[in-house]
Amino acid sequence: VAVLFRDRRFGWYMALQMLVGSATILVSPLIPGLLENVFGASYSSGNMALIVAPAAAQLLMIPALGGLFDRISIFRFRGFGSGIWAISSFVLAGAVLLASMPVLVVSMCITGIGQSFGRLSWSMGHMAFAGDEDAHLYMGAHLLLTGVRGLTVPFLGVFLYNHALGVHLIWISGAAQFVAAVGYWLSARCDSRPAVGKPTPSRAYTP
């Protein structure tokens, strides 16, 4: 936890990631129920929306994004990904409003693109901040926060959907993802460090 406070740049990066990650997980547990209650989807069409569409988008996008990941700063890369997540949430909200399965599939394809950005930055983004000696601490902090939101936010999302916000939760999630994207983009303008793929001097770890 101390590394989040010692490295303010990394702490701010993780705060924004906590925001966009939590907003995403708020909605994810709702989609199977929406498929049945709103779209009346069959098993095969549900699999198409939830599994095939985002997986295909990821397979197509990840190879192309690898080069981009190496060329731009992690803040800018995360900004693009968070913006795409926000678009996917707004399209999902439109799909629910229209009860349109084709629009839902489009939203899941956009989600797959957002997941492509997320998988690359989740796996390697901490290396934009860590030196060779303390990379394990940075990844440990990253895993800790991932676990915290994974253990709490899905339950919060289901509670808010069932007892307070209903489908408005999807719009709110998209708005939070958009706020995170703006935060990343503003941070990228002030960030002078190179992209993840470019070498940075190692820093000695001080407990």
LINGIRA-V897181 format. One record per residue. N is the residue number from 1. RES is the residue in one small letter. PSI is psi as a letter, one per 20 degrees, with the letter a starting at -180 (none if undefined). NEAR is the number of other C-alpha atoms within 8 Angstrom. D_LAST is the distance of its C-alpha to the last C-alpha in Angstrom with 2 decimals. Layout:
{{N,RES,PSI,NEAR,D_LAST} {N,RES,PSI,NEAR,D_LAST}}
//
This chain:
{{1,v,h,5,11.56} {2,a,h,5,8.80} {3,v,h,10,9.20} {4,l,h,11,12.80} {5,f,h,8,12.39} {6,r,g,6,10.04} {7,d,n,8,12.52} {8,r,h,8,15.77} {9,r,g,7,17.92} {10,f,h,10,16.49} {11,g,g,11,16.65} {12,w,g,8,20.26} {13,y,g,10,21.09} {14,m,h,10,20.05} {15,a,g,8,21.99} {16,l,h,11,25.02} {17,q,h,9,24.64} {18,m,h,11,24.54} {19,l,g,11,27.75} {20,v,h,12,29.61} {21,g,g,9,28.55} {22,s,g,10,29.60} {23,a,h,12,32.83} {24,t,g,11,33.62} {25,i,h,12,33.07} {26,l,h,14,35.18} {27,v,h,13,38.22} {28,s,g,8,37.79} {29,p,i,11,39.01} {30,l,h,9,42.09} {31,i,g,8,43.55} {32,p,g,8,45.22} {33,g,h,9,46.99} {34,l,h,10,48.02} {35,l,g,11,49.52} {36,e,g,10,51.81} {37,n,h,7,52.57} {38,v,g,9,52.80} {39,f,i,11,53.64} {40,g,k,7,55.51} {41,a,q,9,53.95} {42,s,r,7,55.04} {43,y,g,6,52.71} {44,s,g,6,53.17} {45,s,h,8,52.71} {46,g,g,11,49.65} {47,n,h,9,48.06} {48,m,g,10,49.04} {49,a,g,12,47.27} {50,l,h,9,44.10} {51,i,g,8,43.55} {52,v,g,9,45.72} {53,a,g,13,45.43} {54,p,h,15,41.63} {55,a,g,9,41.19} {56,a,g,10,43.76} {57,a,h,12,42.13} {58,q,g,12,38.76} {59,l,h,8,40.44} {60,l,h,8,42.16} {61,m,h,10,39.28} {62,i,g,11,36.18} {63,p,h,8,37.64} {64,a,h,8,38.60} {65,l,i,10,35.27} {66,g,g,9,33.32} {67,g,h,8,34.58} {68,l,g,9,33.94} {69,f,h,14,30.32} {70,d,i,11,29.87} {71,r,h,10,31.78} {72,i,r,11,30.41} {73,s,q,14,27.11} {74,i,h,13,25.40} {75,f,g,12,26.29} {76,r,g,12,29.91} {77,f,g,13,30.00} {78,r,h,13,28.70} {79,g,g,14,31.20} {80,f,g,10,34.05} {81,g,g,14,33.06} {82,s,h,14,32.70} {83,g,h,11,36.04} {84,i,h,12,37.68} {85,w,g,15,36.36} {86,a,g,14,37.91} {87,i,g,10,41.18} {88,s,h,13,41.24} {89,s,g,13,40.90} {90,f,h,11,43.69} {91,v,h,12,45.89} {92,l,g,13,45.23} {93,a,g,11,46.30} {94,g,h,9,49.42} {95,a,g,14,50.11} {96,v,g,13,50.02} {97,l,g,7,52.23} {98,l,i,6,54.73} {99,a,l,8,54.34} {100,s,o,10,54.36} {101,m,g,9,53.10} {102,p,g,7,53.24} {103,v,h,11,51.00} {104,l,g,13,48.60} {105,v,h,11,48.47} {106,v,g,9,47.77} {107,s,h,13,44.87} {108,m,h,14,43.45} {109,c,g,12,43.84} {110,i,h,14,41.89} {111,t,g,12,39.28} {112,g,h,14,39.06} {113,i,g,14,38.38} {114,g,h,12,35.59} {115,q,h,10,34.17} {116,s,g,12,34.27} {117,f,g,14,32.02} {118,g,g,10,29.77} {119,r,g,8,29.49} {120,l,g,12,28.53} {121,s,h,12,25.93} {122,w,g,8,24.52} {123,s,h,7,24.19} {124,m,i,9,22.90} {125,g,h,11,22.13} {126,h,i,14,18.33} {127,m,i,9,18.76} {128,a,i,10,19.91} {129,f,h,9,16.41} {130,a,q,12,14.13} {131,g,r,12,13.97} {132,d,h,7,14.94} {133,e,h,10,11.59} {134,d,j,11,10.06} {135,a,h,11,13.49} {136,h,h,7,13.15} {137,l,g,8,10.55} {138,y,g,12,13.01} {139,m,h,9,15.91} {140,g,g,8,14.60} {141,a,g,11,14.41} {142,h,g,10,17.79} {143,l,h,8,19.26} {144,l,g,8,18.26} {145,l,h,9,20.15} {146,t,g,9,22.93} {147,g,h,8,23.43} {148,v,g,8,23.55} {149,r,h,12,26.24} {150,g,h,9,28.02} {151,l,i,8,28.44} {152,t,g,8,29.68} {153,v,h,11,31.20} {154,p,h,14,34.09} {155,f,h,8,35.43} {156,l,g,9,35.19} {157,g,g,14,37.07} {158,v,g,11,39.85} {159,f,g,9,40.19} {160,l,h,11,40.47} {161,y,g,11,42.93} {162,n,h,8,45.12} {163,h,i,7,45.13} {164,a,g,7,44.45} {165,l,h,9,44.26} {166,g,b,9,46.07} {167,v,i,9,46.15} {168,h,h,7,44.86} {169,l,h,13,41.39} {170,i,g,12,41.70} {171,w,g,11,42.36} {172,i,g,8,39.49} {173,s,g,14,37.14} {174,g,h,15,38.43} {175,a,g,9,38.00} {176,a,g,12,34.32} {177,q,h,16,33.81} {178,f,g,12,35.67} {179,v,g,8,33.51} {180,a,g,14,30.39} {181,a,g,14,32.23} {182,v,g,9,33.08} {183,g,g,10,29.49} {184,y,g,14,28.41} {185,w,g,11,31.35} {186,l,h,8,30.70} {187,s,h,10,27.05} {188,a,h,11,28.30} {189,r,h,6,30.59} {190,c,j,6,27.79} {191,d,o,8,25.44} {192,s,i,4,25.72} {193,r,q,5,23.48} {194,p,r,11,25.43} {195,a,r,12,26.18} {196,v,h,15,24.26} {197,g,i,8,26.78} {198,k,q,8,26.27} {199,p,q,6,23.75} {200,t,q,6,20.76} {201,p,p,5,18.75} {202,s,q,8,15.61} {203,r,p,9,12.36} {204,a,q,7,9.81} {205,y,p,6,6.40} {206,t,o,3,3.83} {207,p,none,2,0.00}}
//
